[in-house]
Amino acid sequence: MFRIVGILLFLCILAIGLEFSAVNSAPVTVNYFLGSMDLPLALVIVAAFTLGIIVAVLVGATVVLPLRLRAGAMRREIEARQFELDRLRAGNKPS
């Protein structure tokens, strides 16, 4: 069921994107450091959106990845301490 809904949502977004591209096909001049280019407006908007997503993912990864690594290390430490507590509660003394 969720797969069908996902496919339908994808097709709707694709249709809207194609319509957007058809309506916004006029060329615009993009000026950058080394020169300028005439590109379709839809391509410029999609490229800017894609670049924004890439930057957001990279920034998010630099924040989230260290936290996930730290959480994993803490989880392993908790498991080791829990194992030690269980062993001590069972009456076994460490060597």
N, C-alpha and C positions, 0 to 999 in steps of 0.2 A: 504494500500500500504506500509506504513512504517512498519507495523507489519510483512509483508512478507519479506521485506528487512532485518529486524532485525533477523528474524528466519534464513534466508539464511546466514547472516553474522555469527550468532552463530554456525551454522552447519559447515561453513568453518573453523572457529577458532577451533572448536572441532576436525575436521578431521586433521588439522595441528598439534594440540596438541597430538592426538593419534599417528600420524606418528612420531612426535618428541620423544614421550615416547618409541616407538618401536625401533627407531634408537639409543637412548641413554639409553639403559637398562643395560649397564655394571655397576657393583658395584664399588663404590668409598668408601674410608674410610673417615669418618667424625670424626675429633678429637674435643672433647669438654672438659670442665674442669674436669669432673669426669670419663672420659674414651673415648672410641671410638666405632663407629658402622660402619658396612658395609651396605650401602644403594644404591639403584639404582640412577644413576646420574640425571635422569629426576625428581625423587622425591625430591632430594636435591635442584634442581633449582626451582621447583614449590614451595617448602617450603620457600626458600629464597625470592622469588617474593611475596608470600603471606604475609610473615612477613614484608616485605618492605611496602606493601600496608597498612597493619594494623598500622604500625608506622606512616606513612604519614597521615592517616585519624585521628589518635589520636592527632598528632601535629597540623594538620589543624583545628581540632575541638577546641583545646585550644586557637587558635588564632581567629577563626571565631565566635565561640559561644559568647564570651563577646561583640564582636562588634555588633552582631545581637541583643543582649539584650539591648545594649546602643541605637542602632538605633530605636528599638521599644519604648523605654522610651522617646526618643526625638520626635518620631512621635506622641505619645500620648500628649506630652506637646504642640506641634504645634497645634494639634486639639483643645486642651483646650483654647489656646490663640486665635485661629481663632473663636471659639464659642464666646469668650468674646468680640472680635472685632465686630463681627456681631451684638451682643446684644447692644453694645455701639453705633454702627452706626444706629441702629433702633430707638434710642432715649430713650431706657430704661436705667435708671441709676441704678447702683448696690446698694443694700440695705445696 
